[in-house]
Amino acid sequence: MEWNPVTWISDSRHFLLEVRSEFRKVTWPSQKEAVAGTIGVVVVVAVITSVLSVIDLGLGQLIKLVIP
């Protein structure tokens, strides 16, 4: 890599033009799809949290029985 500021500017400009080009290719989800995906994630996280909480509670009670 060269230590020439002109090269840095040229490379940076080229990089940003490529980024802009790639952003134009992205297909963004509709608001309805985004909301549905968010609700799905929240539900899955809630279920996993509940299951792990029950397992933690059960193991905690088991430890209390084993170690008085």
N, CA, C and O of each residue as an XYZ file, in Angstrom:
272
protein
N       0.843     -1.176      0.000
C       0.000      0.000      0.000
C       0.888      1.239      0.000
O       1.856      1.344      0.754
N       0.531      2.148     -0.852
C       1.312      3.371     -0.952
C       0.941      4.336      0.174
O      -0.162      4.298      0.718
N       1.897      5.196      0.503
C       1.666      6.188      1.553
C       1.381      7.557      0.948
O       1.730      8.588      1.524
N       0.756      7.555     -0.197
C       0.461      8.792     -0.904
C      -0.996      9.182     -0.642
O      -1.890      8.395     -0.953
N      -1.270     10.364     -0.082
C      -2.659     10.769      0.200
C      -3.549     10.798     -1.038
O      -4.750     10.553     -0.935
N      -2.987     11.090     -2.190
C      -3.779     11.109     -3.422
C      -4.298      9.702     -3.715
O      -5.439      9.533     -4.144
N      -3.475      8.716     -3.488
C      -3.883      7.324     -3.692
C      -4.970      6.948     -2.693
O      -5.930      6.266     -3.052
N      -4.831      7.382     -1.449
C      -5.857      7.089     -0.441
C      -7.200      7.652     -0.861
O      -8.218      6.966     -0.773
N      -7.210      8.886     -1.315
C      -8.467      9.532     -1.724
C      -9.071      8.799     -2.918
O     -10.277      8.555     -2.963
N      -8.235      8.456     -3.867
C      -8.709      7.751     -5.063
C      -9.286      6.383     -4.688
O     -10.354      6.001     -5.165
N      -8.572      5.650     -3.830
C      -9.044      4.335     -3.394
C     -10.332      4.448     -2.577
O     -11.239      3.627     -2.715
N     -10.401      5.470     -1.729
C     -11.605      5.672     -0.917
C     -12.805      5.985     -1.794
O     -13.900      5.468     -1.570
N     -12.598      6.826     -2.783
C     -13.689      7.180     -3.706
C     -14.163      5.936     -4.457
O     -15.363      5.704     -4.600
N     -13.218      5.151     -4.928
C     -13.560      3.914     -5.650
C     -14.354      2.968     -4.740
O     -15.357      2.393     -5.163
N     -13.909      2.814     -3.510
C     -14.599      1.946     -2.550
C     -16.029      2.429     -2.315
O     -16.965      1.631     -2.341
N     -16.201      3.728     -2.086
C     -17.539      4.262     -1.820
C     -18.455      4.131     -3.033
O     -19.655      3.911     -2.873
N     -17.917      4.261     -4.229
C     -18.728      4.047     -5.430
C     -19.185      2.596     -5.538
O     -20.312      2.327     -5.955
N     -18.312      1.660     -5.163
C     -18.692      0.245     -5.167
C     -19.748     -0.047     -4.108
O     -20.675     -0.819     -4.354
N     -19.616      0.564     -2.934
C     -20.603      0.386     -1.874
C     -21.961      0.890     -2.346
O     -22.980      0.228     -2.149
N     -21.970      2.058     -2.965
C     -23.221      2.628     -3.479
C     -23.855      1.701     -4.518
O     -25.071      1.510     -4.531
N     -23.029      1.135     -5.378
C     -23.521      0.214     -6.398
C     -24.145     -1.031     -5.766
O     -25.188     -1.505     -6.216
N     -23.505     -1.556     -4.727
C     -24.032     -2.755     -4.055
C     -25.329     -2.447     -3.313
O     -26.233     -3.282     -3.282
N     -25.431     -1.261     -2.715
C     -26.654     -0.888     -2.006
C     -27.845     -0.827     -2.951
O     -28.975     -1.106     -2.549
N     -27.601     -0.471     -4.183
C     -28.695     -0.415     -5.159
C     -29.220     -1.803     -5.497
O     -30.358     -1.938     -5.947
N     -28.411     -2.836     -5.289
C     -28.821     -4.213     -5.589
C     -29.632     -4.846     -4.461
O     -30.263     -5.883     -4.666
N     -29.624     -4.245     -3.285
C     -30.300     -4.806     -2.123
C     -31.809     -4.708     -2.292
O     -32.332     -3.671     -2.702
N     -32.504     -5.797     -1.973
C     -33.970     -5.751     -1.956
C     -34.398     -5.671     -0.495
O     -34.250     -6.629      0.263
N     -34.925     -4.528     -0.119
C     -35.314     -4.291      1.257
C     -36.693     -4.879      1.515
O     -37.545     -4.833      0.628
N     -36.943     -5.433      2.704
C     -38.265     -5.991      3.009
C     -39.297     -4.873      3.166
O     -38.973     -3.733      3.501
N     -40.533     -5.243      2.912
C     -41.604     -4.272      3.136
C     -41.798     -4.098      4.641
O     -41.250     -4.856      5.441
N     -42.586     -3.088      5.012
C     -42.824     -2.852      6.435
C     -43.546     -4.045      7.054
O     -43.262     -4.426      8.190
N     -44.477     -4.631      6.309
C     -45.231     -5.786      6.810
C     -44.288     -6.971      7.077
O     -44.407     -7.639      8.104
N     -43.361     -7.225      6.158
C     -42.398     -8.315      6.340
C     -41.464     -8.034      7.519
O     -41.141     -8.942      8.285
N     -41.040     -6.805      7.663
C     -40.135     -6.446      8.760
C     -40.823     -6.615     10.113
O     -40.225     -7.130     11.058
N     -42.082     -6.181     10.204
C     -42.834     -6.320     11.455
C     -43.050     -7.795     11.777
O     -42.884     -8.212     12.924
N     -43.421     -8.589     10.767
C     -43.639    -10.017     10.987
C     -42.356    -10.704     11.455
O     -42.387    -11.538     12.360
N     -41.243    -10.354     10.843
C     -39.963    -10.933     11.257
C     -39.593    -10.553     12.674
O     -39.086    -11.378     13.434
N     -39.847     -9.306     13.031
C     -39.545     -8.839     14.388
C     -40.414     -9.566     15.413
O     -39.920     -9.990     16.458
N     -41.692     -9.710     15.119
C     -42.591    -10.425     16.032
C     -42.143    -11.875     16.172
O     -42.161    -12.426     17.273
N     -41.746    -12.491     15.077
C     -41.255    -13.866     15.134
C     -40.045    -14.009     16.029
O     -39.961    -14.946     16.824
N     -39.107    -13.086     15.904
C     -37.895    -13.126     16.736
C     -38.246    -12.950     18.208
O     -37.715    -13.664     19.059
N     -39.130    -12.013     18.517
C     -39.523    -11.761     19.913
C     -40.195    -13.008     20.508
O     -39.941    -13.363     21.659
N     -41.046    -13.662     19.724
C     -41.728    -14.866     20.218
C     -40.727    -15.983     20.481
O     -40.789    -16.637     21.522
N     -39.813    -16.206     19.558
C     -38.813    -17.263     19.741
C     -37.940    -16.977     20.963
O     -37.652    -17.884     21.744
N     -37.521    -15.736     21.130
C     -36.695    -15.371     22.291
C     -37.479    -15.579     23.581
O     -36.919    -16.058     24.567
N     -38.770    -15.225     23.594
C     -39.593    -15.408     24.792
C     -39.729    -16.887     25.138
O     -39.651    -17.261     26.309
N     -39.931    -17.726     24.131
C     -40.069    -19.168     24.380
C     -38.768    -19.743     24.921
O     -38.777    -20.485     25.904
N     -37.659    -19.410     24.291
C     -36.364    -19.931     24.759
C     -36.065    -19.433     26.169
O     -35.561    -20.191     26.997
N     -36.366    -18.176     26.447
C     -36.149    -17.626     27.784
C     -36.989    -18.367     28.816
O     -36.502    -18.676     29.904
N     -38.235    -18.654     28.489
C     -39.117    -19.372     29.415
C     -38.597    -20.777     29.686
O     -38.550    -21.215     30.836
N     -38.211    -21.475     28.640
C     -37.708    -22.844     28.806
C     -36.445    -22.849     29.659
O     -36.319    -23.658     30.578
N     -35.521    -21.963     29.362
C     -34.283    -21.919     30.139
C     -34.536    -21.493     31.587
O     -33.831    -21.939     32.492
N     -35.528    -20.640     31.812
C     -35.866    -20.239     33.181
C     -36.407    -21.409     33.977
O     -36.056    -21.590     35.143
N     -37.263    -22.207     33.348
C     -37.825    -23.386     34.030
C     -36.720    -24.395     34.331
O     -36.679    -24.968     35.419
N     -35.833    -24.609     33.375
C     -34.716    -25.536     33.601
C     -33.825    -25.027     34.728
O     -33.404    -25.812     35.578
N     -33.533    -23.745     34.751
C     -32.698    -23.156     35.799
C     -33.367    -23.297     37.162
O     -32.716    -23.643     38.149
N     -34.663    -23.030     37.211
C     -35.394    -23.167     38.469
C     -35.359    -24.614     38.964
O     -35.132    -24.870     40.147
N     -35.587    -25.556     38.046
C     -35.559    -26.975     38.417
C     -34.190    -27.412     38.904
O     -34.088    -28.105     39.916
N     -33.152    -27.024     38.213
C     -31.802    -27.400     38.641
C     -31.441    -26.747     39.966
O     -30.752    -27.351     40.788
N     -31.900    -25.523     40.181
C     -31.648    -24.851     41.459
C     -32.306    -25.592     42.612
O     -31.704    -25.757     43.673
N     -33.544    -26.040     42.407
C     -34.243    -26.800     43.446
C     -33.551    -28.143     43.690
O     -33.442    -28.595     44.830
N     -33.084    -28.776     42.609
C     -32.374    -30.052     42.734
C     -31.088    -29.880     43.539
O     -30.765    -30.721     44.377
N     -30.366    -28.817     43.296
C     -29.131    -28.557     44.049
C     -29.446    -28.336     45.517
O     -28.694    -28.786     46.382
N     -30.559    -27.644     45.820
C     -30.941    -27.419     47.210
C     -31.268    -28.734     47.918
O     -31.032    -28.861     49.120
N     -31.806    -29.709     47.192
C     -32.100    -31.011     47.789
C     -30.826    -31.819     48.018
O     -30.707    -32.521     49.022
N     -29.878    -31.720     47.093
C     -28.649    -32.508     47.176
C     -27.703    -31.913     48.220
O     -27.080    -32.648     48.985
N     -27.594    -30.585     48.250
C     -26.695    -29.919     49.191
C     -27.563    -29.123     50.169
O     -27.997    -28.012     49.862
N     -27.811    -29.696     51.341
C     -28.703    -29.011     52.303
C     -28.107    -27.757     52.911
O     -28.753    -27.099     53.726
